[in-house]
Amino acid sequence: MHKKIINKDDLRNSIVSGMQEITEIVARTLGPGGLPIIIERVGQSLNGEPLGPKITKDGVSVAEECKSEDEVTDLIIQTVKFICKKTNSVVGDGPQPLYSKILTPKGFIKMEDAEIGMQICGTNGSTQEILGVFPKGEKEIYEVEFMDGKVVECCADHLWEVTNNSGIKQVKPTLEIAKDYFRKDSDNNIRYKYYTPQTQVEFLENNSEMPLDPYLVGVLLGDGSLSGSGSVEISLGLAKKHILDNLVVPKGIIIKSTYVDSKNYYRVKLSGKTKNGKSMHDIVNSLGLLGKTSHTKFIPKSYLYASKNSRERLLQGLLDTDGHINKRGNFEYSTVSEELTSDFLELVRSLGKSINITKLHRKPGASYSENPINRITELKGYKYGDKIVRVEKTGKITQMQCIKVSNSDQLYITDNYVVTHNTTSAIVLGNAILQESLNVLENNKDLNPQILKERLEEASEKVLKLLDKMARNVKSDRQIKEVATISANGDSEVGGIIAEAFSRVGVEGVVTIDEGYSNKVTLDIVEGYQINRGAEAGDRFFNDETKTKYIAENVHVIVYDGRLTNYTEIVPILNIIAENHKKGLPPVMIMANEFSRDVIQFLLIQKAELNLSFIAVKGPHQTNVRTAYYDDLAIYLGGTKFGNGNRSLNNCEYEDIGVAEKVIVDKYTTTFYEGLGDEEEVLKRVSQLKASRELAESPYDAQVISDRLASLTQGIAKIGVGGATDLEIKEKYDRIEDALNAAKAAIEEGVIPGGGVSLLRIAQEMKKDHIGEAILYEALKAPIMQIFENIGEDFTNAFELELLESKKTTYDAFERKVVNAYKKGIIDPVKVTKTAFLNAISISSLLATAGGGIVYSKNKK
């Protein structure tokens, strides 16, 4: 395919036609008179059945499907789509299994541990933020395999940014890639078609956990003697003498090199002590490497997740000892350690390198060891990244989740360092702003388009202030129902369910949405205190008949902010519980940051041999957030938080142990019912959290506090979307998702009269002698005029004057008359209106000032 250059005048014509095409179809869904749009879908469902058409009144869904056969017009349509995409605050489909991985600046975490506000690794060494986390229920697993053996699990809808053999980038779901990821040439050879980008990543280096130079660590893992029976030494052949010049050791450590003539090698001893009195023995032991042999060596995590510079030095140390550069200029590395092999793969992949691994089996008696050798060879790599060589559905079903990330390319790093992807009135408003801007530029040839853009931005600030001034707070169930009903295209049942959800859990509560398992829309309230963590060691602790849950009453809960490494740490506290229960030990839950195998094994043995009821659960969230949740939970249960500067487990009294009347634990969640904490203390904690939220320094901090409040007060509401067919479920899901977002936005920033009348009123405040405001004077009328057009009414001056008489009125398109907006419930969330307006301004002013374009042409001429 060839590139095609479009000049300014041709581009402007395409901008007008492209905007008009997408606006006409999307605008037909607006308001009570809006009509559903039928969208053809090509392909098959997971069970092999052809996909049926999609019917929706959701403007975002309609915009997503818009395309044009003309390349230039299509370029504009794809640009305009961003107005819809950015206005809709919830990420789309395309999740991964909960056990799949996400790379953070401190290493990999599981998808199930992802949290809003968490820092993750983006492409090209960038650090990004998780903006949203969305559970998506059970989905079938697809495997995507790459040429170098990397495998990623996802679902059919998971998105990938791929480049084809012609160098064209596309974003495609797994299901589409599966249909044509390879072809056979005339000689029946398989030719693969798609590549995903490769990237280097950057980590947050912790120098306190890196007592040795990374290069030295690499050399020790190669030619170091770490058995622990003697001094820490390095054996270097004559060809490796240059390594001595590159060694950097801590101050106080002495390098003594002796050439052993009989064996033709240098014996390098590392002796002495640092100023802290640490010998090399001590330092190597602190890294967990003392006593390791060539079969058991590994790379300490602090070095594996260090800065790019440190990882490159570590790699050089490994290659200088157990590797070499081949004739092609690529490295080859060999080791007999399986763990070191795994760590080496992670190291080089984090540096953006492609590799091939081969296991070499040695003949018996041919060498001093018969253990197989793992040989890792660097590949030149492909021009466009990692080559996809297999896409296969497994038939297995698992819980999945997706995230929304802050980086503009929507990419994040998943398993094996694979790079993967991640409203209506805005379209109408954006088109109106664009048309008015182009008219101004056409009638004022000397006007610099950039000056026009600046004046539009000035005018937009005025609009935002006026919107804030109009806002009314939303508190009542009726108001929430009205907002949700309007956003759900007039579906009062959906509005009622969302209002009931907030009524049950309060405006501080958490309301989520997922696919249901019946034909109806359902509402489930999770009462009690719930955290998104399941049982450690899985079903070995479960005790119900199906072995899928742990259920117990009068559960004694030990909350420990730290890592439990030895079972002797918990024996004293178990003895204290036993002393206060002469008839036998009650059910006991231990919650901690991490558990060693010894601790888990100890609890399982006690459970099996003494028939005791135990459950181990990892604490929720990460770092300081987790600590805060521990504090809340301890108050809810009437106990004390141990560890992390608080009371030691060795200094425990019975009163320090929290108690819940009932606990239910499954693979993914832990729920406490009727914690025995003092009610006054819980209310006091709630008041503290509300005050803290007002002072929160970021939206993420405020959201975390809101979630903590929900857990301590009335719980979580879960809306399940059901229907008779997949088509019905998807259509309902879109509407309920929009309605829930609107309700949340209304609660957050208030509401204004709906139906486009608020923008009409703001238009009257625009000054005709200010270029930007003059454009908005006309453009802000567009949404209400579109609503009138959709119901077959003329928007006359008489209607406009009547609507401007009162700040409370709007036009009821159902009853065809002017009404009180608040009494009738025709209201819009301020936040949604502001977001739509800002995105319309952004895209439209940019298009109006564009000076040309470049597209891929289907016509080679």
Secondary structure, 3 states (H helix, E strand, C coil): CEEEEECHHHHHHHHHHHHHHHHHHHHCCCCCCCCCEEECCCCECCCCCECCCEEECCHHHHHHHCCCCCHHHHHHHHHHHHHHHHHCCCCCCCCEECCCEEEECCEEEEHHHCCCCCEEECHHHCEEEEEEEEEEEEEEEEEEEECCCCEEEECCCCEEEEEECCCCEEEEEHHHHHHHCEEECCCCCEEECEEECCCCCCCCCCHHHCCCCHHHHHHHHHHEECCCCCCCEEEEEHHHCHHHHHCCCCCCEEEEEEEECCCCEEEEEEEEECCCCCEHHHHHHHCCCCCCCCCCCCCCHHHHCCCHHHHHHHHHHHHHHHEEECCCCCEEEEECCHHHHHHHHHHHHHCCCEEEEEEECCCCCCCCCCCCEEEEEEECCECCEEEEEEEEEEEEEEEEEEEEECCCCCEEEEHHHEEEECCHHHHHHHHHHHHHHHHHHHHCCCCCHHHHHHHHHHHHHHHHHHHHHHCECCCCHHHHHHHHHHHCCCCHHHHHHHHHHHHHHCCCCEEEEEECCCCCCEEEEECCEEECCCECCHHHCCCCCCCCCEEEEEEEEEEECCEECCHHHCHHHHHHHHHCCCCCCCCEEEEECEECHHHHHHHHHHHHHHCCCEEEEECCCCHHHHHHHHHHHHHHHCCCEECCCCECHHHCCHHHCEEEEEEEECCCCEEEEEECCCHHHHHHHHHHHHHHHHCCCCHHHHHHHHHHHHHHCCCEEEEEECCCCHHHHHHHHHHHHHHHHHHHHHHHHCEEECCCHHHHHHHCCCCCCCHHHHHHHHHCCHHHHHHHHHCCCCCCHHHHHHHHCCCCEEEECCCCEEEEHHHHCCEEEHHHHHHHHHHHHHHHHHHHCCCCEEEEECCCC
